[in-house]
């Protein structure tokens, strides 16, 4: 179960999904991909043992308005849900509320019911009960805020309305919305649920909503919903497989049981990432990824401007596509480079057919993200033997250890200093590059990751073997 990634988009999570399904041809995989409209093209070449369906999250709601009987059944469920979202302190009750909405959605039109007048009134009631809290921060929720919130929640709950997926295991490759079909399958059929997180879904929702145009009551309700949903995912999953120990600590703090966790690092195919070879003739910083605010290319561009003051012939080459909706961010980054007078030297190269070319293009490979899980671009660059500068987010320090330089996020001066240090010391670059490749080959290979999940799937589907009682002979 994916959201906005495989098989409709490229990127680290999609690479991981493709590795997983290709590595286990003995299994049949069905991908339930949550998308915007359902019209997104499949951009990955799917193997014969993999099928996929796109589940649209937007567009007009399906179903008819509830009958009187259905409306009477719906009201207490929806009121409980909205009170929980407005006051997300009772994580224990929320899975039961979600299950009630799921069961309603299987018999009646959940989306259509949420589009009636009642949910707006009931959310205003829930906010009125917390008026003192809003007064303390000088905010008073409006009917417009309630209409906006209900509209957004209706879209987010759509996965509960479709038929639950059937399989031996459901595997959510992210917490949050992709967990909903897995919870539905668990409620309907008792299917074991495996939950993998690459980045921390809840943390990234906080970061994303901070930049959103919504009023504070809307943001608070959406974050309340995401917080409760992520906690339900952590607590309900049969097994959590964080991609690194950083994620594991987050999951434990958010309600995950450490006894139901198994850390599985991302891996790359060493045959696909040989040593990159000779460095470019011009001092070059290379970056690879999708053009997205979470990658914080603005900090990278500002850092490069500082590098140029010390190394006038330096270049910055940024490789990767701009996803739909990211055009404004790319334009902002290009405008920043122009304002700093480095537009000709800081170039957006687009996607490359072979990602190895992006790493080989750099004297130093840089990662500037403000949030990551266990980034593929970093371990791929390490496998290629390139020295790296990366921000201290997610599992980055865990991946790099002492084989690269790690700097704080959103810190252009520190990033520039680290890049200047490596650009000015050939012996250090070579030593760190060799050490990085050795570390990647030892710990971060695709075979290790696939073998781990092969055993995990077997463990989740095989019945538990109980110890035989000890027999005492007279």
C-alpha positions as CSV (number, residue, x, y, z in Angstrom):
1,X,0.0,0.0,0.0
2,X,1.6,3.2,-1.2
3,X,0.8,6.9,-1.3
4,X,2.0,9.1,-4.2
5,X,5.0,6.8,-4.9
6,X,5.3,3.4,-6.5
7,X,4.3,2.6,-9.3
8,X,3.3,6.2,-10.4
9,X,6.4,8.2,-9.4
10,X,10.1,7.8,-9.0
11,X,12.1,8.4,-5.8
12,X,13.6,6.5,-2.9
13,X,10.5,4.8,-1.6
14,X,9.6,3.7,-5.2
15,X,13.1,2.3,-5.6
16,X,12.6,0.3,-2.4
17,X,9.2,-1.0,-3.5
18,X,10.6,-2.1,-6.9
19,X,13.6,-3.8,-5.2
20,X,11.3,-5.7,-2.8
21,X,8.8,-7.0,-5.4
22,X,11.6,-7.9,-7.9
23,X,13.6,-9.7,-5.2
24,X,10.7,-12.0,-4.4
25,X,9.3,-13.4,-7.6
26,X,8.0,-16.4,-5.7
27,X,5.3,-14.2,-4.2
28,X,2.4,-12.4,-6.0
29,X,2.2,-8.7,-5.1
30,X,-0.8,-6.4,-5.6
31,X,0.0,-2.7,-5.2
32,X,-2.9,-0.5,-3.9
33,X,-1.6,3.0,-4.7
34,X,-3.3,6.0,-3.2
35,X,-3.1,8.8,-5.8
36,X,-4.7,12.2,-6.4
37,X,-7.1,11.6,-9.3
38,X,-6.4,7.9,-10.3
39,X,-5.3,9.0,-13.7
40,X,-1.6,9.1,-13.0
41,X,0.4,6.9,-15.4
42,X,2.4,3.9,-14.3
43,X,6.0,4.9,-14.8
44,X,7.6,1.7,-13.6
45,X,7.8,-1.5,-15.7
46,X,6.0,-3.9,-13.4
47,X,7.1,-7.6,-13.4
48,X,4.6,-10.3,-14.3
49,X,4.0,-11.2,-10.7
50,X,3.0,-7.6,-9.7
51,X,-0.4,-6.0,-10.4
52,X,-1.5,-2.5,-9.3
53,X,-4.6,-0.4,-8.8
54,X,-4.8,3.3,-8.4
55,X,-7.2,4.6,-5.7
56,X,-8.1,8.3,-6.2
57,X,-8.3,10.4,-3.1
58,X,-9.8,13.4,-4.9
59,X,-12.7,14.1,-7.3
60,X,-16.4,14.0,-6.5
61,X,-17.5,11.7,-3.6
62,X,-19.2,8.4,-4.4
63,X,-22.4,7.1,-3.0
64,X,-25.8,8.5,-2.2
65,X,-26.8,10.6,0.8
66,X,-27.7,8.5,3.9
67,X,-31.2,7.4,4.6
68,X,-32.8,8.4,7.9
69,X,-31.8,5.1,9.5
70,X,-28.2,5.4,8.1
71,X,-28.1,9.1,9.3
72,X,-29.1,8.0,12.9
73,X,-26.3,5.4,12.8
74,X,-23.8,7.9,11.4
75,X,-24.2,10.8,13.8
76,X,-22.8,9.2,16.9
77,X,-19.9,7.7,15.0
78,X,-19.1,11.0,13.3
79,X,-19.5,13.1,16.5
80,X,-17.0,10.7,18.3
81,X,-14.6,11.0,15.4
82,X,-14.7,14.8,15.3
83,X,-14.4,15.2,19.1
84,X,-11.3,12.9,18.9
85,X,-9.8,15.0,16.1
86,X,-10.5,18.2,18.1
87,X,-9.0,16.7,21.2
88,X,-6.5,14.0,20.2
89,X,-5.7,12.9,23.7
90,X,-7.5,9.5,23.7
91,X,-5.4,7.4,21.4
92,X,-6.9,4.2,22.9
93,X,-10.4,4.9,21.7
94,X,-9.5,6.1,18.2
95,X,-9.0,2.7,16.5
96,X,-12.5,1.7,17.6
97,X,-13.9,4.9,16.2
98,X,-12.1,4.3,12.9
99,X,-13.4,0.8,12.8
100,X,-16.9,2.0,13.2
101,X,-16.5,4.4,10.3
102,X,-15.0,1.6,8.2
103,X,-18.0,-0.7,8.9
104,X,-20.4,2.2,8.1
105,X,-18.6,2.8,4.9
106,X,-18.9,-0.8,3.8
107,X,-22.7,-0.6,4.2
108,X,-23.4,3.0,3.2
109,X,-21.8,6.0,1.6
110,X,-19.2,7.4,4.1
111,X,-18.1,10.1,1.7
112,X,-21.6,11.2,1.0
113,X,-22.5,11.2,4.7
114,X,-19.5,13.4,5.5
115,X,-20.7,15.9,2.8
116,X,-24.0,16.5,4.6
117,X,-24.7,19.5,6.9
118,X,-24.3,17.5,10.1
119,X,-20.5,17.1,10.3
120,X,-20.0,20.8,10.0
121,X,-22.3,21.5,12.9
122,X,-20.8,18.7,15.0
123,X,-17.3,19.9,14.4
124,X,-18.3,23.4,15.5
125,X,-19.8,21.8,18.6
126,X,-16.5,20.0,19.3
127,X,-14.6,23.3,18.9
128,X,-17.1,25.2,21.1
129,X,-16.4,22.7,23.9
130,X,-12.7,23.8,23.7
131,X,-13.4,27.5,23.4
132,X,-11.1,28.4,26.3
133,X,-8.1,26.9,24.5
134,X,-8.8,28.9,21.4
135,X,-9.4,32.0,23.4
136,X,-6.0,31.6,25.0
137,X,-4.3,31.8,21.6
138,X,-6.6,34.5,20.2
139,X,-8.3,32.3,17.6
140,X,-12.0,31.7,17.1
141,X,-12.9,28.9,14.6
142,X,-15.4,29.9,11.9
143,X,-17.9,28.0,9.8
144,X,-15.5,28.3,6.9
145,X,-12.8,26.6,8.9
146,X,-15.3,23.7,9.7
147,X,-16.3,23.4,6.0
148,X,-12.6,23.3,5.0
149,X,-11.7,20.7,7.6
150,X,-14.6,18.4,6.8
151,X,-13.8,18.6,3.1
152,X,-10.2,17.6,3.7
153,X,-11.1,14.8,6.2
154,X,-13.6,13.4,3.8
155,X,-10.8,12.9,1.2
156,X,-8.4,11.5,3.8
157,X,-10.9,8.9,4.9
158,X,-11.8,7.6,1.4
159,X,-9.6,4.5,1.7
160,X,-12.1,3.2,4.3
161,X,-14.9,3.1,1.8
162,X,-13.5,0.7,-0.8
163,X,-13.3,-3.1,-0.4
164,X,-10.5,-4.2,1.9
165,X,-7.5,-5.7,0.1
166,X,-7.3,-9.5,0.2
167,X,-4.0,-11.2,0.7
168,X,-1.8,-13.2,3.1
169,X,-0.1,-10.0,4.4
170,X,-0.8,-6.3,3.9
171,X,2.3,-4.2,3.8
172,X,2.0,-0.4,4.2
173,X,5.2,1.4,3.0
174,X,4.3,4.4,5.1
175,X,2.3,5.3,8.2
176,X,-0.7,7.6,7.9
177,X,-3.2,7.3,5.1
178,X,-1.6,4.1,3.5
179,X,-2.3,2.3,6.8
180,X,-6.1,2.6,6.4
181,X,-6.5,-0.2,3.9
182,X,-4.3,-2.4,6.1
183,X,-6.4,-1.7,9.1
184,X,-9.5,-2.5,7.0
185,X,-8.1,-5.8,5.9
186,X,-7.2,-6.6,9.5
187,X,-10.7,-5.8,10.7
188,X,-12.4,-7.6,7.9
189,X,-10.2,-10.7,7.5
190,X,-7.7,-10.8,10.3
191,X,-4.9,-10.2,7.8
192,X,-1.5,-9.5,9.5
193,X,-0.2,-5.9,8.9
194,X,3.4,-5.0,8.3
195,X,4.3,-1.3,8.5
196,X,7.5,0.2,7.1
197,X,8.5,3.8,7.5
198,X,11.2,5.4,5.5
199,X,10.6,9.0,6.7
200,X,8.6,9.7,9.8
201,X,5.1,10.4,8.3
202,X,3.8,12.4,11.3
203,X,6.9,14.6,11.4
204,X,6.6,15.4,7.7
205,X,2.9,16.2,8.1
206,X,3.9,18.8,10.7
207,X,6.5,20.3,8.4
208,X,4.1,20.3,5.4
209,X,1.2,21.9,7.2
210,X,3.4,24.6,8.6
211,X,3.7,25.9,5.0
212,X,0.0,25.4,4.2
213,X,-2.4,28.3,3.8
214,X,-5.0,26.9,6.2
215,X,-6.2,28.7,9.3
216,X,-5.0,27.4,12.6
217,X,-8.2,25.5,13.6
218,X,-8.0,23.6,10.3
219,X,-4.3,22.7,10.8
220,X,-4.9,21.7,14.4
221,X,-7.7,19.3,13.4
222,X,-5.7,17.8,10.5
223,X,-2.7,17.2,12.8
224,X,-4.9,15.8,15.5
225,X,-6.3,13.3,12.9
226,X,-2.8,12.4,11.6
227,X,-1.4,12.0,15.1
228,X,-4.2,9.6,16.2
229,X,-4.0,7.7,12.9
230,X,-0.2,7.2,13.1
231,X,-0.5,6.1,16.7
232,X,-3.2,3.6,15.7
233,X,-0.9,2.3,12.9
234,X,2.0,1.8,15.3
235,X,-0.1,0.1,17.9
236,X,-2.2,-2.1,15.5
237,X,0.5,-3.3,13.1
238,X,1.7,-6.9,13.8
239,X,5.2,-5.8,12.9
240,X,6.9,-2.5,12.5
241,X,10.0,-2.5,10.3
242,X,11.6,0.9,10.7
243,X,14.3,1.7,8.1
244,X,16.8,2.9,10.8
245,X,17.2,3.3,14.5
246,X,16.2,7.0,14.3
247,X,12.8,6.0,13.1
248,X,12.6,3.3,15.7
249,X,13.0,5.8,18.5
250,X,10.2,8.0,17.0
251,X,7.9,5.0,16.7
252,X,8.5,3.9,20.3
253,X,7.7,7.4,21.5
254,X,4.5,7.5,19.4
255,X,3.2,4.3,20.9
256,X,4.9,1.4,19.0
257,X,5.8,-1.7,21.0
258,X,9.6,-2.3,20.8
259,X,8.9,-6.0,20.9
260,X,7.1,-5.7,17.6
261,X,9.9,-4.0,15.8
262,X,12.6,-5.1,13.4
263,X,14.9,-2.6,11.9
264,X,15.7,-3.3,8.2
265,X,18.1,-1.0,6.4
266,X,17.5,0.0,2.8
267,X,20.0,-1.5,0.4
268,X,21.4,-1.1,-3.1
269,X,22.7,-3.5,-5.6
270,X,26.5,-3.3,-5.6
271,X,26.7,-4.4,-9.2
272,X,24.6,-1.4,-10.2
273,X,26.9,1.1,-8.4
274,X,30.5,0.4,-9.1
275,X,33.2,2.8,-8.1
276,X,32.5,6.1,-9.8
277,X,35.9,6.6,-11.2
278,X,37.8,9.9,-11.9
279,X,36.5,13.1,-10.4
280,X,35.3,15.9,-12.7
281,X,38.0,18.4,-13.9
282,X,36.1,21.3,-12.3
283,X,35.3,21.3,-8.6
284,X,31.7,20.2,-8.5
285,X,29.0,19.6,-5.9
286,X,26.4,17.1,-7.0
287,X,22.9,16.6,-5.6
288,X,20.3,14.0,-6.7
289,X,16.7,13.6,-5.7
290,X,13.2,15.0,-6.5
291,X,12.8,18.8,-6.5
292,X,10.7,19.2,-3.3
293,X,10.7,21.6,-0.3
294,X,11.6,18.7,2.0
295,X,14.9,18.4,0.1
296,X,15.7,22.1,1.0
297,X,17.5,23.0,-2.1
298,X,17.4,26.7,-1.0
299,X,19.9,25.9,1.8
300,X,22.1,24.0,-0.8
301,X,22.0,27.0,-3.2
302,X,22.9,29.4,-0.4
303,X,25.8,27.1,0.7
304,X,27.0,26.9,-2.8
305,X,27.1,30.7,-3.1
306,X,29.4,30.7,-0.1
307,X,31.6,28.0,-1.7
308,X,31.9,30.1,-4.8
309,X,33.5,32.9,-2.9
310,X,36.3,30.6,-1.9
311,X,36.4,28.4,-5.1
312,X,35.4,30.7,-8.0
313,X,35.3,27.9,-10.6
314,X,33.1,25.6,-8.5
315,X,29.8,24.2,-10.0
316,X,26.6,22.9,-8.5
317,X,24.7,20.3,-10.5
318,X,21.3,19.2,-9.3
319,X,19.9,16.0,-10.8
320,X,16.2,14.9,-10.5
321,X,12.7,15.5,-11.7
322,X,10.2,18.1,-10.5
323,X,7.0,16.3,-9.5
324,X,3.6,17.7,-10.4
325,X,2.9,20.5,-8.0
326,X,6.6,21.2,-7.4
327,X,7.0,23.7,-10.3
328,X,6.6,26.8,-8.0
329,X,9.2,25.5,-5.7
330,X,11.7,24.9,-8.5
331,X,11.0,28.4,-9.8
332,X,11.7,29.8,-6.3
333,X,15.0,28.0,-6.2
334,X,16.0,29.2,-9.7
335,X,15.1,32.8,-8.6
336,X,17.2,32.4,-5.5
337,X,20.2,31.3,-7.6
338,X,19.7,34.3,-9.9
339,X,19.5,36.7,-7.0
340,X,22.7,35.3,-5.6
341,X,24.4,35.7,-9.0
342,X,25.1,31.9,-9.5
343,X,22.4,30.9,-11.9
344,X,24.9,29.9,-14.6
345,X,26.9,27.8,-12.2
346,X,24.0,26.2,-10.2
347,X,22.1,24.2,-12.8
348,X,19.0,21.9,-12.7
349,X,19.9,18.9,-14.9
350,X,16.6,17.0,-14.7
351,X,16.3,13.2,-14.5
352,X,19.2,11.1,-15.8
353,X,18.8,7.7,-17.3
354,X,21.5,6.3,-15.1
355,X,21.6,7.8,-11.6
356,X,25.3,6.7,-11.3
357,X,26.1,9.6,-13.7
358,X,24.7,12.0,-11.1
359,X,27.2,10.8,-8.5
360,X,30.1,10.6,-10.9
361,X,29.4,14.2,-11.9
362,X,30.4,15.4,-8.4
363,X,33.7,15.9,-6.7
364,X,31.5,15.8,-3.6
365,X,27.9,14.5,-3.3
366,X,25.6,16.7,-1.1
367,X,22.3,15.9,0.6
368,X,20.5,19.0,2.1
369,X,17.2,17.5,3.3
370,X,15.3,18.7,6.3
371,X,13.6,15.3,6.7
372,X,14.7,11.8,5.5
373,X,14.5,8.2,6.5
374,X,17.5,6.2,5.2
375,X,18.1,8.0,1.9
376,X,19.0,6.0,-1.1
377,X,20.9,8.8,-2.8
378,X,23.3,8.8,0.2
379,X,24.0,5.1,0.3
380,X,24.2,4.9,-3.5
381,X,26.8,7.7,-3.5
382,X,28.6,5.9,-0.8
383,X,28.6,2.6,-2.8
384,X,30.0,4.6,-5.7
385,X,32.9,5.6,-3.4
386,X,32.1,9.4,-3.4
387,X,32.8,11.5,-0.4
388,X,29.5,13.1,1.0
389,X,28.2,16.0,2.9
390,X,24.8,15.4,4.4
391,X,22.4,17.0,6.9
392,X,21.9,15.4,10.2
393,X,18.3,14.2,9.7
394,X,16.6,10.8,10.0
395,X,19.1,7.9,9.6
396,X,21.8,9.9,7.9
397,X,24.3,9.8,10.7
398,X,23.5,6.1,11.2
399,X,24.3,5.5,7.5
400,X,27.4,7.6,7.2
401,X,29.0,7.0,10.6
402,X,32.6,8.4,10.2
403,X,32.8,8.0,6.4
404,X,31.4,11.4,5.5
405,X,30.7,14.9,6.9
406,X,27.4,15.6,8.6
407,X,26.1,19.1,9.2
408,X,22.9,20.6,10.8
409,X,19.9,21.1,8.5
410,X,19.1,24.6,7.3
411,X,22.6,25.7,8.0
412,X,24.2,27.1,4.8
413,X,27.5,28.2,6.5
414,X,28.2,24.9,8.0
415,X,27.3,23.1,4.8
416,X,29.6,25.4,2.8
417,X,32.5,24.9,5.3
418,X,32.1,21.1,5.0
419,X,32.1,21.2,1.2
420,X,35.1,23.5,1.2
421,X,37.0,21.2,3.5
422,X,36.4,18.2,1.2
423,X,37.0,20.2,-2.0
424,X,40.3,21.4,-0.6
425,X,41.7,18.0,0.6
426,X,42.1,15.3,-2.1
427,X,43.5,12.7,0.3
428,X,40.6,13.2,2.7
429,X,38.0,12.8,-0.1
430,X,39.7,9.6,-1.3
431,X,40.0,8.1,2.2
432,X,36.3,8.9,3.1
433,X,35.1,7.6,-0.3
434,X,36.9,4.3,0.1
435,X,35.6,3.9,3.7
436,X,32.0,4.9,2.6
437,X,32.0,2.2,-0.1
438,X,33.3,-0.4,2.3
439,X,30.6,0.4,4.8
440,X,27.9,0.3,2.2
441,X,29.0,-3.1,0.9
442,X,29.1,-4.5,4.4
443,X,25.7,-3.2,5.7
444,X,23.5,-1.7,3.0
445,X,22.9,-4.2,0.1
446,X,19.6,-5.0,-1.5
447,X,20.1,-8.8,-0.9
448,X,20.2,-8.2,2.9
449,X,17.0,-6.2,2.8
450,X,15.1,-8.6,0.6
451,X,16.1,-11.6,2.6
452,X,15.0,-9.8,5.8
453,X,11.5,-9.2,4.3
454,X,11.3,-12.7,2.9
455,X,11.7,-14.0,6.4
456,X,9.3,-11.4,7.8
457,X,6.5,-12.4,5.4
458,X,7.0,-16.0,6.3
459,X,6.9,-15.2,10.0
460,X,3.7,-13.2,9.7
461,X,1.9,-15.9,7.7
462,X,3.0,-19.1,9.4
463,X,1.0,-20.0,12.5
464,X,2.9,-19.7,15.8
465,X,4.5,-22.8,17.1
466,X,3.7,-23.3,20.7
467,X,6.3,-25.0,23.0
468,X,5.4,-28.5,23.9
469,X,4.7,-28.9,27.6
470,X,7.5,-30.6,29.5
471,X,6.7,-34.3,30.2
472,X,8.0,-35.6,33.4
473,X,8.7,-39.3,33.6
474,X,8.0,-41.1,36.8
